[in-house]
């Protein structure tokens, strides 16, 4: 048997076409795009591993530029066509302020850093 953990947008069309069988999603809640597919947390309480994508800027970018980019990205995320396409692909838009995104990145880095340390993962 072959098993893969993939981002839903990369595999959803294969699932819908019957080429892949979805066993579970790794988010804390079921996906609206695949509502009959359970979460891993339903069998393993507390399990959560979700992929996310964000936009960053080089260090030293002015706050004014960061704010303009944030406004543009958040506007795109609520655009009907963009949000419909994300939903079709199983994605969930997450509008954030720059401060909220910085915290999200920090929290994710801390969370996965603990996993790397616990698993004794070493760079090769």
Phi and psi in radians as a Rosetta constraint file:
Dihedral C 1 N 2 CA 2 C 2 CIRCULARHARMONIC -1.870 0.35
Dihedral N 2 CA 2 C 2 N 3 CIRCULARHARMONIC 2.406 0.35
Dihedral C 2 N 3 CA 3 C 3 CIRCULARHARMONIC -2.289 0.35
Dihedral N 3 CA 3 C 3 N 4 CIRCULARHARMONIC 2.487 0.35
Dihedral C 3 N 4 CA 4 C 4 CIRCULARHARMONIC -2.463 0.35
Dihedral N 4 CA 4 C 4 N 5 CIRCULARHARMONIC 2.464 0.35
Dihedral C 4 N 5 CA 5 C 5 CIRCULARHARMONIC -1.760 0.35
Dihedral N 5 CA 5 C 5 N 6 CIRCULARHARMONIC 2.034 0.35
Dihedral C 5 N 6 CA 6 C 6 CIRCULARHARMONIC -2.287 0.35
Dihedral N 6 CA 6 C 6 N 7 CIRCULARHARMONIC 2.767 0.35
Dihedral C 6 N 7 CA 7 C 7 CIRCULARHARMONIC -1.220 0.35
Dihedral N 7 CA 7 C 7 N 8 CIRCULARHARMONIC 2.365 0.35
Dihedral C 7 N 8 CA 8 C 8 CIRCULARHARMONIC -0.963 0.35
Dihedral N 8 CA 8 C 8 N 9 CIRCULARHARMONIC -0.756 0.35
Dihedral C 8 N 9 CA 9 C 9 CIRCULARHARMONIC -1.025 0.35
Dihedral N 9 CA 9 C 9 N 10 CIRCULARHARMONIC -0.470 0.35
Dihedral C 9 N 10 CA 10 C 10 CIRCULARHARMONIC -1.429 0.35
Dihedral N 10 CA 10 C 10 N 11 CIRCULARHARMONIC -0.287 0.35
Dihedral C 10 N 11 CA 11 C 11 CIRCULARHARMONIC -2.159 0.35
Dihedral N 11 CA 11 C 11 N 12 CIRCULARHARMONIC -0.183 0.35
Dihedral C 11 N 12 CA 12 C 12 CIRCULARHARMONIC -1.053 0.35
Dihedral N 12 CA 12 C 12 N 13 CIRCULARHARMONIC -0.658 0.35
Dihedral C 12 N 13 CA 13 C 13 CIRCULARHARMONIC -1.156 0.35
Dihedral N 13 CA 13 C 13 N 14 CIRCULARHARMONIC -0.602 0.35
Dihedral C 13 N 14 CA 14 C 14 CIRCULARHARMONIC -1.207 0.35
Dihedral N 14 CA 14 C 14 N 15 CIRCULARHARMONIC -0.628 0.35
Dihedral C 14 N 15 CA 15 C 15 CIRCULARHARMONIC -1.149 0.35
Dihedral N 15 CA 15 C 15 N 16 CIRCULARHARMONIC -0.833 0.35
Dihedral C 15 N 16 CA 16 C 16 CIRCULARHARMONIC -1.109 0.35
Dihedral N 16 CA 16 C 16 N 17 CIRCULARHARMONIC -0.543 0.35
Dihedral C 16 N 17 CA 17 C 17 CIRCULARHARMONIC -1.447 0.35
Dihedral N 17 CA 17 C 17 N 18 CIRCULARHARMONIC -0.078 0.35
Dihedral C 17 N 18 CA 18 C 18 CIRCULARHARMONIC 1.425 0.35
Dihedral N 18 CA 18 C 18 N 19 CIRCULARHARMONIC 0.177 0.35
Dihedral C 18 N 19 CA 19 C 19 CIRCULARHARMONIC -1.452 0.35
Dihedral N 19 CA 19 C 19 N 20 CIRCULARHARMONIC -0.387 0.35
Dihedral C 19 N 20 CA 20 C 20 CIRCULARHARMONIC -2.257 0.35
Dihedral N 20 CA 20 C 20 N 21 CIRCULARHARMONIC 2.594 0.35
Dihedral C 20 N 21 CA 21 C 21 CIRCULARHARMONIC -1.876 0.35
Dihedral N 21 CA 21 C 21 N 22 CIRCULARHARMONIC 2.151 0.35
Dihedral C 21 N 22 CA 22 C 22 CIRCULARHARMONIC -1.468 0.35
Dihedral N 22 CA 22 C 22 N 23 CIRCULARHARMONIC 2.103 0.35
Dihedral C 22 N 23 CA 23 C 23 CIRCULARHARMONIC -1.536 0.35
Dihedral N 23 CA 23 C 23 N 24 CIRCULARHARMONIC -0.648 0.35
Dihedral C 23 N 24 CA 24 C 24 CIRCULARHARMONIC -2.966 0.35
Dihedral N 24 CA 24 C 24 N 25 CIRCULARHARMONIC 2.845 0.35
Dihedral C 24 N 25 CA 25 C 25 CIRCULARHARMONIC -1.880 0.35
Dihedral N 25 CA 25 C 25 N 26 CIRCULARHARMONIC 2.705 0.35
Dihedral C 25 N 26 CA 26 C 26 CIRCULARHARMONIC -1.699 0.35
Dihedral N 26 CA 26 C 26 N 27 CIRCULARHARMONIC -0.020 0.35
Dihedral C 26 N 27 CA 27 C 27 CIRCULARHARMONIC -1.336 0.35
Dihedral N 27 CA 27 C 27 N 28 CIRCULARHARMONIC 2.954 0.35
Dihedral C 27 N 28 CA 28 C 28 CIRCULARHARMONIC -1.295 0.35
Dihedral N 28 CA 28 C 28 N 29 CIRCULARHARMONIC -0.371 0.35
Dihedral C 28 N 29 CA 29 C 29 CIRCULARHARMONIC -2.196 0.35
Dihedral N 29 CA 29 C 29 N 30 CIRCULARHARMONIC 2.752 0.35
Dihedral C 29 N 30 CA 30 C 30 CIRCULARHARMONIC -1.086 0.35
Dihedral N 30 CA 30 C 30 N 31 CIRCULARHARMONIC 2.644 0.35
Dihedral C 30 N 31 CA 31 C 31 CIRCULARHARMONIC -1.404 0.35
Dihedral N 31 CA 31 C 31 N 32 CIRCULARHARMONIC 2.338 0.35
Dihedral C 31 N 32 CA 32 C 32 CIRCULARHARMONIC -1.074 0.35
Dihedral N 32 CA 32 C 32 N 33 CIRCULARHARMONIC -0.491 0.35
Dihedral C 32 N 33 CA 33 C 33 CIRCULARHARMONIC -1.293 0.35
Dihedral N 33 CA 33 C 33 N 34 CIRCULARHARMONIC -0.463 0.35
Dihedral C 33 N 34 CA 34 C 34 CIRCULARHARMONIC -2.382 0.35
Dihedral N 34 CA 34 C 34 N 35 CIRCULARHARMONIC 1.165 0.35
Dihedral C 34 N 35 CA 35 C 35 CIRCULARHARMONIC -1.121 0.35
Dihedral N 35 CA 35 C 35 N 36 CIRCULARHARMONIC -0.346 0.35
Dihedral C 35 N 36 CA 36 C 36 CIRCULARHARMONIC -1.519 0.35
Dihedral N 36 CA 36 C 36 N 37 CIRCULARHARMONIC -0.091 0.35
Dihedral C 36 N 37 CA 37 C 37 CIRCULARHARMONIC -1.585 0.35
Dihedral N 37 CA 37 C 37 N 38 CIRCULARHARMONIC 2.138 0.35
Dihedral C 37 N 38 CA 38 C 38 CIRCULARHARMONIC -1.241 0.35
Dihedral N 38 CA 38 C 38 N 39 CIRCULARHARMONIC 2.949 0.35
Dihedral C 38 N 39 CA 39 C 39 CIRCULARHARMONIC -1.598 0.35
Dihedral N 39 CA 39 C 39 N 40 CIRCULARHARMONIC 2.708 0.35
Dihedral C 39 N 40 CA 40 C 40 CIRCULARHARMONIC -1.102 0.35
Dihedral N 40 CA 40 C 40 N 41 CIRCULARHARMONIC -0.587 0.35
Dihedral C 40 N 41 CA 41 C 41 CIRCULARHARMONIC -1.072 0.35
Dihedral N 41 CA 41 C 41 N 42 CIRCULARHARMONIC -0.372 0.35
Dihedral C 41 N 42 CA 42 C 42 CIRCULARHARMONIC -1.172 0.35
Dihedral N 42 CA 42 C 42 N 43 CIRCULARHARMONIC -0.460 0.35
Dihedral C 42 N 43 CA 43 C 43 CIRCULARHARMONIC -1.819 0.35
Dihedral N 43 CA 43 C 43 N 44 CIRCULARHARMONIC -0.506 0.35
Dihedral C 43 N 44 CA 44 C 44 CIRCULARHARMONIC -2.211 0.35
Dihedral N 44 CA 44 C 44 N 45 CIRCULARHARMONIC 1.529 0.35
Dihedral C 44 N 45 CA 45 C 45 CIRCULARHARMONIC -0.923 0.35
Dihedral N 45 CA 45 C 45 N 46 CIRCULARHARMONIC 2.376 0.35
Dihedral C 45 N 46 CA 46 C 46 CIRCULARHARMONIC 1.599 0.35
Dihedral N 46 CA 46 C 46 N 47 CIRCULARHARMONIC -0.188 0.35
Dihedral C 46 N 47 CA 47 C 47 CIRCULARHARMONIC -1.237 0.35
Dihedral N 47 CA 47 C 47 N 48 CIRCULARHARMONIC 2.335 0.35
Dihedral C 47 N 48 CA 48 C 48 CIRCULARHARMONIC -2.774 0.35
Dihedral N 48 CA 48 C 48 N 49 CIRCULARHARMONIC 2.232 0.35
Dihedral C 48 N 49 CA 49 C 49 CIRCULARHARMONIC -2.619 0.35
Dihedral N 49 CA 49 C 49 N 50 CIRCULARHARMONIC 1.732 0.35
Dihedral C 49 N 50 CA 50 C 50 CIRCULARHARMONIC -2.025 0.35
Dihedral N 50 CA 50 C 50 N 51 CIRCULARHARMONIC 2.541 0.35
Dihedral C 50 N 51 CA 51 C 51 CIRCULARHARMONIC -1.586 0.35
Dihedral N 51 CA 51 C 51 N 52 CIRCULARHARMONIC 2.603 0.35
Dihedral C 51 N 52 CA 52 C 52 CIRCULARHARMONIC -2.560 0.35
Dihedral N 52 CA 52 C 52 N 53 CIRCULARHARMONIC 2.759 0.35
Dihedral C 52 N 53 CA 53 C 53 CIRCULARHARMONIC -2.252 0.35
Dihedral N 53 CA 53 C 53 N 54 CIRCULARHARMONIC 2.475 0.35
Dihedral C 53 N 54 CA 54 C 54 CIRCULARHARMONIC -2.556 0.35
Dihedral N 54 CA 54 C 54 N 55 CIRCULARHARMONIC 3.034 0.35
Dihedral C 54 N 55 CA 55 C 55 CIRCULARHARMONIC -2.001 0.35
Dihedral N 55 CA 55 C 55 N 56 CIRCULARHARMONIC 2.296 0.35
Dihedral C 55 N 56 CA 56 C 56 CIRCULARHARMONIC -2.057 0.35
Dihedral N 56 CA 56 C 56 N 57 CIRCULARHARMONIC 2.939 0.35
Dihedral C 56 N 57 CA 57 C 57 CIRCULARHARMONIC -2.270 0.35
Dihedral N 57 CA 57 C 57 N 58 CIRCULARHARMONIC 2.786 0.35
Dihedral C 57 N 58 CA 58 C 58 CIRCULARHARMONIC -1.099 0.35
Dihedral N 58 CA 58 C 58 N 59 CIRCULARHARMONIC 2.609 0.35
Dihedral C 58 N 59 CA 59 C 59 CIRCULARHARMONIC -0.973 0.35
Dihedral N 59 CA 59 C 59 N 60 CIRCULARHARMONIC 2.407 0.35
Dihedral C 59 N 60 CA 60 C 60 CIRCULARHARMONIC 1.606 0.35
Dihedral N 60 CA 60 C 60 N 61 CIRCULARHARMONIC -0.035 0.35
Dihedral C 60 N 61 CA 61 C 61 CIRCULARHARMONIC -1.094 0.35
Dihedral N 61 CA 61 C 61 N 62 CIRCULARHARMONIC 2.392 0.35
Dihedral C 61 N 62 CA 62 C 62 CIRCULARHARMONIC -1.121 0.35
Dihedral N 62 CA 62 C 62 N 63 CIRCULARHARMONIC 2.565 0.35
Dihedral C 62 N 63 CA 63 C 63 CIRCULARHARMONIC -1.012 0.35
Dihedral N 63 CA 63 C 63 N 64 CIRCULARHARMONIC -0.555 0.35
Dihedral C 63 N 64 CA 64 C 64 CIRCULARHARMONIC -1.134 0.35
Dihedral N 64 CA 64 C 64 N 65 CIRCULARHARMONIC -0.731 0.35
Dihedral C 64 N 65 CA 65 C 65 CIRCULARHARMONIC -1.171 0.35
Dihedral N 65 CA 65 C 65 N 66 CIRCULARHARMONIC -0.759 0.35
Dihedral C 65 N 66 CA 66 C 66 CIRCULARHARMONIC -1.051 0.35
Dihedral N 66 CA 66 C 66 N 67 CIRCULARHARMONIC -0.765 0.35
Dihedral C 66 N 67 CA 67 C 67 CIRCULARHARMONIC -1.108 0.35
Dihedral N 67 CA 67 C 67 N 68 CIRCULARHARMONIC -0.717 0.35
Dihedral C 67 N 68 CA 68 C 68 CIRCULARHARMONIC -1.096 0.35
Dihedral N 68 CA 68 C 68 N 69 CIRCULARHARMONIC -0.777 0.35
Dihedral C 68 N 69 CA 69 C 69 CIRCULARHARMONIC -1.099 0.35
Dihedral N 69 CA 69 C 69 N 70 CIRCULARHARMONIC -0.749 0.35
Dihedral C 69 N 70 CA 70 C 70 CIRCULARHARMONIC -1.067 0.35
Dihedral N 70 CA 70 C 70 N 71 CIRCULARHARMONIC -0.758 0.35
Dihedral C 70 N 71 CA 71 C 71 CIRCULARHARMONIC -1.086 0.35
Dihedral N 71 CA 71 C 71 N 72 CIRCULARHARMONIC -0.756 0.35
Dihedral C 71 N 72 CA 72 C 72 CIRCULARHARMONIC -1.160 0.35
Dihedral N 72 CA 72 C 72 N 73 CIRCULARHARMONIC -0.762 0.35
Dihedral C 72 N 73 CA 73 C 73 CIRCULARHARMONIC -1.137 0.35
Dihedral N 73 CA 73 C 73 N 74 CIRCULARHARMONIC -0.796 0.35
Dihedral C 73 N 74 CA 74 C 74 CIRCULARHARMONIC -1.121 0.35
Dihedral N 74 CA 74 C 74 N 75 CIRCULARHARMONIC -0.612 0.35
Dihedral C 74 N 75 CA 75 C 75 CIRCULARHARMONIC -1.136 0.35
Dihedral N 75 CA 75 C 75 N 76 CIRCULARHARMONIC -0.709 0.35
Dihedral C 75 N 76 CA 76 C 76 CIRCULARHARMONIC -1.117 0.35
Dihedral N 76 CA 76 C 76 N 77 CIRCULARHARMONIC -0.667 0.35
Dihedral C 76 N 77 CA 77 C 77 CIRCULARHARMONIC -1.156 0.35
Dihedral N 77 CA 77 C 77 N 78 CIRCULARHARMONIC -0.421 0.35
Dihedral C 77 N 78 CA 78 C 78 CIRCULARHARMONIC -1.740 0.35
Dihedral N 78 CA 78 C 78 N 79 CIRCULARHARMONIC -0.025 0.35
Dihedral C 78 N 79 CA 79 C 79 CIRCULARHARMONIC -1.076 0.35
Dihedral N 79 CA 79 C 79 N 80 CIRCULARHARMONIC 2.348 0.35
Dihedral C 79 N 80 CA 80 C 80 CIRCULARHARMONIC -1.005 0.35
Dihedral N 80 CA 80 C 80 N 81 CIRCULARHARMONIC -0.756 0.35
Dihedral C 80 N 81 CA 81 C 81 CIRCULARHARMONIC -1.182 0.35
Dihedral N 81 CA 81 C 81 N 82 CIRCULARHARMONIC -0.742 0.35
Dihedral C 81 N 82 CA 82 C 82 CIRCULARHARMONIC -1.151 0.35
Dihedral N 82 CA 82 C 82 N 83 CIRCULARHARMONIC -0.847 0.35
Dihedral C 82 N 83 CA 83 C 83 CIRCULARHARMONIC -1.136 0.35
Dihedral N 83 CA 83 C 83 N 84 CIRCULARHARMONIC -0.604 0.35
Dihedral C 83 N 84 CA 84 C 84 CIRCULARHARMONIC -1.152 0.35
Dihedral N 84 CA 84 C 84 N 85 CIRCULARHARMONIC -0.721 0.35
Dihedral C 84 N 85 CA 85 C 85 CIRCULARHARMONIC -1.169 0.35
Dihedral N 85 CA 85 C 85 N 86 CIRCULARHARMONIC -0.744 0.35
Dihedral C 85 N 86 CA 86 C 86 CIRCULARHARMONIC -1.058 0.35
Dihedral N 86 CA 86 C 86 N 87 CIRCULARHARMONIC -0.758 0.35
Dihedral C 86 N 87 CA 87 C 87 CIRCULARHARMONIC -1.105 0.35
Dihedral N 87 CA 87 C 87 N 88 CIRCULARHARMONIC -0.723 0.35
Dihedral C 87 N 88 CA 88 C 88 CIRCULARHARMONIC -1.043 0.35
Dihedral N 88 CA 88 C 88 N 89 CIRCULARHARMONIC -0.612 0.35
Dihedral C 88 N 89 CA 89 C 89 CIRCULARHARMONIC -1.543 0.35
Dihedral N 89 CA 89 C 89 N 90 CIRCULARHARMONIC 0.018 0.35
Dihedral C 89 N 90 CA 90 C 90 CIRCULARHARMONIC 1.514 0.35
Dihedral N 90 CA 90 C 90 N 91 CIRCULARHARMONIC 0.198 0.35
Dihedral C 90 N 91 CA 91 C 91 CIRCULARHARMONIC -1.566 0.35
Dihedral N 91 CA 91 C 91 N 92 CIRCULARHARMONIC 2.724 0.35
Dihedral C 91 N 92 CA 92 C 92 CIRCULARHARMONIC -2.208 0.35
Dihedral N 92 CA 92 C 92 N 93 CIRCULARHARMONIC 1.956 0.35
Dihedral C 92 N 93 CA 93 C 93 CIRCULARHARMONIC -1.151 0.35
Dihedral N 93 CA 93 C 93 N 94 CIRCULARHARMONIC 2.469 0.35
Dihedral C 93 N 94 CA 94 C 94 CIRCULARHARMONIC -2.219 0.35
Dihedral N 94 CA 94 C 94 N 95 CIRCULARHARMONIC 1.661 0.35
Dihedral C 94 N 95 CA 95 C 95 CIRCULARHARMONIC -1.248 0.35
Dihedral N 95 CA 95 C 95 N 96 CIRCULARHARMONIC 2.319 0.35
Dihedral C 95 N 96 CA 96 C 96 CIRCULARHARMONIC -2.499 0.35
Dihedral N 96 CA 96 C 96 N 97 CIRCULARHARMONIC 2.747 0.35
Dihedral C 96 N 97 CA 97 C 97 CIRCULARHARMONIC -1.449 0.35
Dihedral N 97 CA 97 C 97 N 98 CIRCULARHARMONIC 2.895 0.35
Dihedral C 97 N 98 CA 98 C 98 CIRCULARHARMONIC -1.002 0.35
Dihedral N 98 CA 98 C 98 N 99 CIRCULARHARMONIC -0.653 0.35
Dihedral C 98 N 99 CA 99 C 99 CIRCULARHARMONIC -1.153 0.35
Dihedral N 99 CA 99 C 99 N 100 CIRCULARHARMONIC -0.763 0.35
Dihedral C 99 N 100 CA 100 C 100 CIRCULARHARMONIC -1.114 0.35
Dihedral N 100 CA 100 C 100 N 101 CIRCULARHARMONIC -0.708 0.35
Dihedral C 100 N 101 CA 101 C 101 CIRCULARHARMONIC -1.162 0.35
Dihedral N 101 CA 101 C 101 N 102 CIRCULARHARMONIC -0.710 0.35
Dihedral C 101 N 102 CA 102 C 102 CIRCULARHARMONIC -1.035 0.35
Dihedral N 102 CA 102 C 102 N 103 CIRCULARHARMONIC -0.754 0.35
Dihedral C 102 N 103 CA 103 C 103 CIRCULARHARMONIC -1.132 0.35
Dihedral N 103 CA 103 C 103 N 104 CIRCULARHARMONIC -0.719 0.35
Dihedral C 103 N 104 CA 104 C 104 CIRCULARHARMONIC -1.052 0.35
Dihedral N 104 CA 104 C 104 N 105 CIRCULARHARMONIC -0.808 0.35
Dihedral C 104 N 105 CA 105 C 105 CIRCULARHARMONIC -1.079 0.35
Dihedral N 105 CA 105 C 105 N 106 CIRCULARHARMONIC -0.757 0.35
Dihedral C 105 N 106 CA 106 C 106 CIRCULARHARMONIC -1.093 0.35
Dihedral N 106 CA 106 C 106 N 107 CIRCULARHARMONIC -0.796 0.35
Dihedral C 106 N 107 CA 107 C 107 CIRCULARHARMONIC -1.088 0.35
Dihedral N 107 CA 107 C 107 N 108 CIRCULARHARMONIC -0.769 0.35
Dihedral C 107 N 108 CA 108 C 108 CIRCULARHARMONIC -1.141 0.35
Dihedral N 108 CA 108 C 108 N 109 CIRCULARHARMONIC -0.688 0.35
Dihedral C 108 N 109 CA 109 C 109 CIRCULARHARMONIC -1.101 0.35
Dihedral N 109 CA 109 C 109 N 110 CIRCULARHARMONIC -0.759 0.35
Dihedral C 109 N 110 CA 110 C 110 CIRCULARHARMONIC -1.125 0.35
Dihedral N 110 CA 110 C 110 N 111 CIRCULARHARMONIC -0.820 0.35
Dihedral C 110 N 111 CA 111 C 111 CIRCULARHARMONIC -1.019 0.35
Dihedral N 111 CA 111 C 111 N 112 CIRCULARHARMONIC -0.914 0.35
Dihedral C 111 N 112 CA 112 C 112 CIRCULARHARMONIC -1.317 0.35
Dihedral N 112 CA 112 C 112 N 113 CIRCULARHARMONIC -0.418 0.35
Dihedral C 112 N 113 CA 113 C 113 CIRCULARHARMONIC -1.092 0.35
Dihedral N 113 CA 113 C 113 N 114 CIRCULARHARMONIC -0.696 0.35
Dihedral C 113 N 114 CA 114 C 114 CIRCULARHARMONIC -1.106 0.35
Dihedral N 114 CA 114 C 114 N 115 CIRCULARHARMONIC -0.687 0.35
Dihedral C 114 N 115 CA 115 C 115 CIRCULARHARMONIC -1.125 0.35
Dihedral N 115 CA 115 C 115 N 116 CIRCULARHARMONIC -0.790 0.35
Dihedral C 115 N 116 CA 116 C 116 CIRCULARHARMONIC -1.068 0.35
Dihedral N 116 CA 116 C 116 N 117 CIRCULARHARMONIC -0.781 0.35
Dihedral C 116 N 117 CA 117 C 117 CIRCULARHARMONIC -1.126 0.35
Dihedral N 117 CA 117 C 117 N 118 CIRCULARHARMONIC -0.819 0.35
Dihedral C 117 N 118 CA 118 C 118 CIRCULARHARMONIC -1.045 0.35
Dihedral N 118 CA 118 C 118 N 119 CIRCULARHARMONIC -0.712 0.35
Dihedral C 118 N 119 CA 119 C 119 CIRCULARHARMONIC -1.416 0.35
Dihedral N 119 CA 119 C 119 N 120 CIRCULARHARMONIC -0.076 0.35
Dihedral C 119 N 120 CA 120 C 120 CIRCULARHARMONIC 0.996 0.35
Dihedral N 120 CA 120 C 120 N 121 CIRCULARHARMONIC 0.721 0.35
Dihedral C 120 N 121 CA 121 C 121 CIRCULARHARMONIC -1.292 0.35
Dihedral N 121 CA 121 C 121 N 122 CIRCULARHARMONIC 2.355 0.35
Dihedral C 121 N 122 CA 122 C 122 CIRCULARHARMONIC -2.137 0.35
Dihedral N 122 CA 122 C 122 N 123 CIRCULARHARMONIC 2.477 0.35
Dihedral C 122 N 123 CA 123 C 123 CIRCULARHARMONIC -1.200 0.35
Dihedral N 123 CA 123 C 123 N 124 CIRCULARHARMONIC 2.455 0.35
